[in-house]
Amino acid sequence: MVVENPIITADILNDDLQKINYWANKWLVTFNPAKTESMLISHPTLFMQNQQITEAPEHKLLGMILSSDCSWSAHIKYVTEKAWKRINVMRSLKFTLGRRSLETIYLSSPDLY
């Protein structure tokens, strides 16, 4: 989405965040603005409960790392590092376990993806 006026857009987003806060108070739901981050490609400031939301260059969401520069570098690095950890553990077991057992271990690792 292309934003022509980032200040107006930030005002709209801040208004939406106030509406969410009103809804949360009405339904006794709590949000923690200190644990909330925004990732912006532009530079307007967002607020929730009169507290500035921290800008983050990257954010992990549902196992994917999203970057403010729209690149996949951080996510690819994350997945690669996790895979190498598994592979190194399996290398130490390669003379103890058979190939089928090693494949089962690799494929059943829940936090690899």
N, C-alpha and C positions, 0 to 999 in steps of 0.2 A: 504494500500500500504506500503510495506517495503522499506525503503530508506537505501541504503548501505552507502552512503556518504552524510551526511546532508549539508555539505558546498557546494558541487556541486549542490545539489538540491536547496538550498537557492539561489545560483547564477542563476540557471535556472528560479526560481520564480521571482527574482529581474529583470532579463532580460524581462520576460513576463510583469511585472508591468511597465517597461519602454516602452514597445510596446503599452500597454494600454494607457499610458500617451501621447505618440506620437499620437495615434489615437484620443484621447480626444481633444488634441490641434488642430488637423486638422479639426475636426467636431464641434469645439466650445462647447465641453462638459466639465463640471468641476467636478472633484472629490475632496473630502476633506480628505487628508491623516490623519489629526488630528482626524477625526471621523471614521477612518478605524482601524480595529483590526484584528490581526491574532491569530489563536489558533493552537499552535503547540504542538505536543507530544514530539518533540525533541527541541533543543535549538538554531538553527541558527537564525540570525537576518535578517529581511526583511525590504526593503526600498521602498518608493514611493515618487517621486519628491525630492530625497535626504533627506527625512525625515524618521526616523525610525518608523515603524509601531508598535503600542503598542501591547504587548502580553496580552491576556485575558484568565483567567482560564475557563470562560464560556462565551457564546454568545447566545442571543435570535435571532432566525431566523424563520420567519413564524410561530410564536407562540410556537416554541419549544426551550427549552434551551439545547444547546449542550455543553458538558463539555470536557475539554482537557484530563481528565482521562477516558473518554469514559463511564462514569457511567450515570445513569438516575436519580440520587438522587436529583440534583438541579431542574430538570423538574418536578419530582413527588412532591417535596416540593412546587413548584410554583403553580401547579394545585390544590393541596390539600388546600393550603391557600386561593386561590380564591374560591374554593367550600365552605369552611367553612364560609367565609364572606357572601356568598349567603344564606347558610343554617341558619346562625344566624339572618339575616334580616327576613327570612321566619318564623323562630321561633317566632319572636315578632308579626308576623301577623297571626299566626295559629288560634287564637281565633276570629279573625276578618274576615278572608277570608276562603272560602271552599277549600277542597283538590284540586279540579280541577283548581281553580284560582292560587293556589300555584304552581302546576305543570306547568301551562302556564308561570308564572313568571320565574320559574327556567329554563325551556327549551328555553325561548326567550331571555335570557341574552346573548348578543353577545360576551362579552369579557370573558366568562367562559372558553372557549376552546382555 
